[in-house]
């Protein structure tokens, strides 16, 4: 039997636990006692609820676990603790319906009236003012950015996304960069076109060939204008071969949108829809690939014969 303890500098003693030893395949049965510095686990290897790991510090640091900073009014689980509960690896908070932001402190695109019950849906064809609910009818007063959508759109507020970005190292002074200056700062884990079964199980509401035209700052999200060049599939939302908007949902903690959509490029885009607002959505489960004729034919064949 081995009695090795690896407490990452967060415990002064440990003990042997037979069940842990057996569960480890008889490799180690050491369990740390009274983990400090807001850590927990057999090896003090994770942060307690209400804290998240600072990826800029080693696990042995006494300051590796930082308190969650969730906005109490916008957080869905504000009863857990005084500092509220967030994702232990990213620090992102769990928000009430219609609420966005890493700290759950503002409304999602298409919602307004931030309060105790979250945010209410806009009664509009597009977006609305997040404070008054008044509808926006066009782009006249919105800033325009001809930048890669897989890059930073200046001054947007970010919402959480998947955990693949949590390893990134950033400095605070880099938060205001433009994607045209630092396109390498934004890297997204792409959805791949797997088997026919995998594709069909996603139950995409729409599949289109589209050229990315522009992006508009909507506060908590971007509204991306595309030229639909071919409709391979549509759902409840009617899609014509014309200009229309799509809405990226996934954001990194530094303002990069995923998946990557570069203006001037034709893409195959397969995603979901919000039939209530007639919006086409793009997120990390969407299939987004630069358009190739053979890819379009492959997907068309799958839609015609593979998905029942």
C-alpha positions as CSV (number, residue, x, y, z in Angstrom):
1,X,0.0,0.0,0.0
2,X,1.2,3.5,-0.8
3,X,0.4,6.5,1.4
4,X,1.5,9.3,-0.9
5,X,-0.2,12.7,-0.4
6,X,-0.3,15.4,-3.0
7,X,-2.1,18.3,-1.4
8,X,-0.8,21.1,-3.6
9,X,0.4,23.0,-0.5
10,X,-3.2,23.4,0.8
11,X,-3.1,21.0,3.7
12,X,-0.8,20.2,6.6
13,X,-1.6,16.5,6.9
14,X,-3.3,13.6,5.3
15,X,-4.6,10.1,6.0
16,X,-4.9,6.8,4.3
17,X,-8.4,5.8,3.0
18,X,-9.0,2.3,1.8
19,X,-11.9,3.1,-0.5
20,X,-9.8,5.8,-2.2
21,X,-6.9,3.4,-2.6
22,X,-9.2,0.7,-4.2
23,X,-10.9,3.3,-6.4
24,X,-7.5,4.5,-7.7
25,X,-6.6,1.0,-8.8
26,X,-4.4,0.5,-5.7
27,X,-2.1,3.3,-6.7
28,X,-2.7,5.9,-3.9
29,X,-4.9,6.1,-0.9
30,X,-3.8,9.4,0.5
31,X,-6.5,11.9,1.4
32,X,-5.7,15.5,2.5
33,X,-7.0,16.8,5.8
34,X,-8.8,20.2,6.1
35,X,-7.9,21.7,2.8
36,X,-7.2,25.4,3.1
37,X,-7.2,28.4,0.8
38,X,-10.8,27.7,-0.4
39,X,-9.9,24.3,-1.9
40,X,-11.4,20.9,-1.5
41,X,-11.1,17.3,-2.8
42,X,-8.9,14.3,-1.9
43,X,-5.9,16.2,-3.1
44,X,-7.2,19.8,-2.5
45,X,-7.2,19.9,-6.2
46,X,-10.4,22.0,-6.9
47,X,-12.0,25.1,-5.6
48,X,-14.9,25.1,-3.2
49,X,-18.4,26.2,-4.4
50,X,-18.5,30.0,-4.5
51,X,-14.9,30.1,-5.9
52,X,-13.2,29.4,-9.2
53,X,-9.7,28.6,-10.3
54,X,-7.4,31.4,-11.4
55,X,-5.7,29.9,-14.4
56,X,-2.9,32.4,-14.2
57,X,-1.7,30.9,-11.0
58,X,-0.3,27.4,-10.2
59,X,-2.5,25.0,-8.2
60,X,-0.1,25.4,-5.3
61,X,-0.7,29.1,-5.0
62,X,-2.6,30.3,-1.9
63,X,-4.6,32.6,-4.1
64,X,-5.5,30.0,-6.8
65,X,-9.2,30.1,-5.9
66,X,-10.9,33.4,-6.5
67,X,-14.4,34.2,-5.2
68,X,-17.2,34.2,-7.7
69,X,-18.5,37.7,-8.6
70,X,-22.1,36.9,-9.7
71,X,-24.7,39.7,-9.6
72,X,-27.2,38.5,-7.0
73,X,-30.2,39.8,-8.9
74,X,-29.3,38.2,-12.2
75,X,-27.9,34.9,-10.8
76,X,-30.1,31.8,-11.0
77,X,-28.7,30.2,-7.9
78,X,-28.1,33.1,-5.5
79,X,-29.1,31.1,-2.5
80,X,-26.0,29.0,-2.4
81,X,-23.6,31.4,-0.7
82,X,-22.8,35.0,0.0
83,X,-20.6,35.1,-3.0
84,X,-22.9,33.1,-5.2
85,X,-21.9,30.0,-7.1
86,X,-20.1,30.1,-10.5
87,X,-18.5,27.6,-12.8
88,X,-15.4,26.3,-10.9
89,X,-13.1,26.5,-13.9
90,X,-14.2,29.6,-15.8
91,X,-15.8,31.8,-13.1
92,X,-18.8,32.3,-15.3
93,X,-22.1,32.6,-13.4
94,X,-25.4,30.8,-14.0
95,X,-28.0,33.3,-15.1
96,X,-31.7,33.7,-14.7
97,X,-33.9,33.5,-17.9
98,X,-33.0,36.3,-20.3
99,X,-29.9,37.4,-18.4
100,X,-26.4,37.5,-19.8
101,X,-22.8,38.4,-19.0
102,X,-20.1,36.5,-17.1
103,X,-21.5,38.0,-13.9
104,X,-25.2,37.8,-14.9
105,X,-25.5,41.6,-14.8
106,X,-27.4,42.5,-18.0
107,X,-30.0,41.3,-20.4
108,X,-29.5,39.0,-23.4
109,X,-30.0,40.3,-26.9
110,X,-33.8,40.3,-27.5
111,X,-34.6,40.8,-23.8
112,X,-35.1,43.8,-21.5
113,X,-36.1,44.9,-18.0
114,X,-33.3,43.5,-15.8
115,X,-34.7,42.6,-12.4
116,X,-35.5,40.0,-9.8
117,X,-37.1,37.6,-12.3
118,X,-34.5,38.0,-15.0
119,X,-35.3,39.8,-18.2
120,X,-38.4,39.9,-20.3
121,X,-38.5,39.1,-24.1
122,X,-38.7,42.0,-26.4
123,X,-42.0,42.3,-28.3
124,X,-40.2,43.2,-31.5
125,X,-39.1,41.7,-34.8
126,X,-35.5,42.6,-33.9
127,X,-34.0,43.8,-30.7
128,X,-35.2,46.4,-28.2
129,X,-33.8,48.9,-25.7
130,X,-32.7,46.9,-22.7
131,X,-34.1,49.5,-20.2
132,X,-37.3,50.6,-21.8
133,X,-38.3,47.7,-24.1
134,X,-38.7,50.2,-27.1
135,X,-38.0,48.4,-30.4
136,X,-35.0,49.1,-32.6
137,X,-36.1,49.3,-36.3
138,X,-32.8,49.4,-38.0
139,X,-29.1,49.8,-38.0
140,X,-28.9,53.6,-38.4
141,X,-27.6,54.3,-34.9
142,X,-25.5,51.2,-34.4
143,X,-21.7,51.0,-34.7
144,X,-20.5,48.9,-37.7
145,X,-17.3,46.9,-37.6
146,X,-15.9,45.1,-40.6
147,X,-13.8,42.7,-38.5
148,X,-13.7,38.9,-38.3
149,X,-16.6,37.7,-36.2
150,X,-14.2,35.1,-34.7
151,X,-12.4,38.2,-33.4
152,X,-13.0,41.0,-31.0
153,X,-15.8,43.4,-31.8
154,X,-14.8,46.5,-29.8
155,X,-16.6,47.3,-26.5
156,X,-19.0,44.4,-26.6
157,X,-19.9,42.8,-23.3
158,X,-19.2,39.1,-23.2
159,X,-21.2,36.0,-22.1
160,X,-19.8,32.6,-21.2
161,X,-19.0,29.9,-23.6
162,X,-17.5,26.5,-23.5
163,X,-14.5,25.5,-21.4
164,X,-12.1,25.1,-24.2
165,X,-11.0,28.7,-23.9
166,X,-10.3,28.7,-20.2
167,X,-6.6,28.0,-20.7
168,X,-6.0,31.2,-22.5
169,X,-3.6,33.7,-20.9
170,X,-4.5,37.3,-21.3
171,X,-3.4,40.6,-19.9
172,X,-5.9,43.2,-18.8
173,X,-4.4,45.8,-21.2
174,X,-5.3,43.6,-24.1
175,X,-9.0,43.7,-23.6
176,X,-9.6,46.6,-26.0
177,X,-7.8,45.1,-29.0
178,X,-9.2,45.0,-32.5
179,X,-9.3,41.7,-34.4
180,X,-7.7,43.4,-37.3
181,X,-4.7,44.0,-35.2
182,X,-4.7,40.7,-33.2
183,X,-6.6,38.1,-35.2
184,X,-4.5,35.4,-33.6
185,X,-6.0,36.1,-30.2
186,X,-9.3,34.4,-31.1
187,X,-9.3,30.7,-31.6
188,X,-12.4,28.6,-31.6
189,X,-12.9,24.8,-31.3
190,X,-14.8,24.0,-34.5
191,X,-17.7,21.6,-34.9
192,X,-16.7,18.9,-37.4
193,X,-18.8,17.2,-40.0
194,X,-18.8,13.7,-38.6
195,X,-20.9,10.7,-39.6
196,X,-24.4,11.0,-41.1
197,X,-25.8,9.9,-37.8
198,X,-24.0,12.6,-35.8
199,X,-25.1,15.2,-38.3
200,X,-28.8,14.1,-38.2
201,X,-28.8,13.9,-34.4
202,X,-28.1,17.6,-34.2
203,X,-31.5,18.3,-35.8
204,X,-30.4,21.5,-37.3
205,X,-33.3,23.8,-38.0
206,X,-31.6,25.5,-41.0
207,X,-28.7,24.8,-43.4
208,X,-27.6,27.6,-45.7
209,X,-24.8,28.9,-47.9
210,X,-24.2,32.5,-46.9
211,X,-21.6,35.2,-47.4
212,X,-20.7,37.2,-44.3
213,X,-21.3,41.0,-44.9
214,X,-21.0,42.8,-41.6
215,X,-21.4,42.8,-37.8
216,X,-23.3,45.3,-35.7
217,X,-22.7,45.9,-32.0
218,X,-25.9,45.0,-30.1
219,X,-24.5,45.5,-26.6
220,X,-24.5,42.0,-25.3
221,X,-24.3,40.3,-28.6
222,X,-23.4,40.9,-32.3
223,X,-26.0,40.9,-35.1
224,X,-24.3,39.5,-38.2
225,X,-25.6,40.5,-41.6
226,X,-25.2,37.7,-44.2
227,X,-26.2,37.3,-47.8
228,X,-28.1,34.0,-48.1
229,X,-27.0,32.4,-51.4
230,X,-28.5,29.0,-51.1
231,X,-31.0,27.4,-48.8
232,X,-30.4,23.7,-48.2
233,X,-32.9,23.4,-45.3
234,X,-35.2,25.7,-43.4
235,X,-37.5,25.2,-40.4
236,X,-40.3,27.3,-39.1
237,X,-38.4,30.5,-39.9
238,X,-38.7,31.2,-43.6
239,X,-35.4,31.9,-45.3
240,X,-35.1,33.6,-48.7
241,X,-32.1,34.2,-50.9
242,X,-31.5,37.7,-49.6
243,X,-29.7,39.6,-46.9
244,X,-30.7,38.8,-43.4
245,X,-29.2,38.6,-39.9
246,X,-27.9,35.7,-37.9
247,X,-27.1,35.8,-34.1
248,X,-23.9,34.3,-32.6
249,X,-24.6,33.0,-29.1
250,X,-21.2,31.8,-28.0
251,X,-18.6,34.3,-26.5
252,X,-15.3,33.8,-24.9
253,X,-14.3,35.7,-21.7
254,X,-12.5,38.3,-23.8
255,X,-15.0,39.2,-26.4
256,X,-14.3,36.7,-29.2
257,X,-17.3,35.1,-30.9
258,X,-17.3,31.5,-31.8
259,X,-17.6,29.9,-34.3
260,X,-15.4,32.1,-36.6
261,X,-17.3,34.0,-39.3
262,X,-15.0,36.3,-41.5
263,X,-16.7,39.1,-43.6
264,X,-16.4,38.5,-47.3
265,X,-16.2,34.7,-46.9
266,X,-18.9,32.2,-48.0
267,X,-19.8,29.6,-45.4
268,X,-21.9,26.5,-45.0
269,X,-23.9,27.3,-41.8
270,X,-26.1,24.8,-40.1
271,X,-27.8,25.9,-36.8
272,X,-30.9,26.4,-34.7
273,X,-33.6,28.9,-34.8
274,X,-35.8,30.9,-32.4
275,X,-39.2,30.6,-34.0
276,X,-40.7,33.1,-31.5
277,X,-38.4,35.9,-32.7
278,X,-37.7,34.4,-36.2
279,X,-34.0,34.6,-35.5
280,X,-31.3,32.2,-36.9
281,X,-28.9,31.3,-34.2
282,X,-25.2,30.3,-34.4
283,X,-23.4,28.7,-31.4
284,X,-20.7,26.1,-30.7
285,X,-23.1,23.3,-31.7
286,X,-23.6,24.9,-35.2
287,X,-21.7,23.5,-38.2
288,X,-19.8,26.4,-39.8
289,X,-17.4,25.6,-42.6
290,X,-15.9,27.7,-45.4
291,X,-18.1,26.8,-48.4
292,X,-16.8,24.2,-50.8
293,X,-18.9,22.7,-53.6
294,X,-18.2,19.1,-52.5
295,X,-19.1,20.0,-48.9
296,X,-22.4,21.4,-50.1
297,X,-23.2,18.3,-52.1
298,X,-22.3,16.1,-49.2
299,X,-24.6,17.9,-46.8
300,X,-27.4,18.0,-49.4
301,X,-27.1,14.3,-49.9
302,X,-27.3,13.7,-46.1
303,X,-30.4,15.9,-45.8
304,X,-32.1,14.2,-48.7
305,X,-31.4,10.6,-47.9
306,X,-29.7,10.3,-44.5
307,X,-31.9,12.1,-42.0
308,X,-35.3,10.4,-41.4
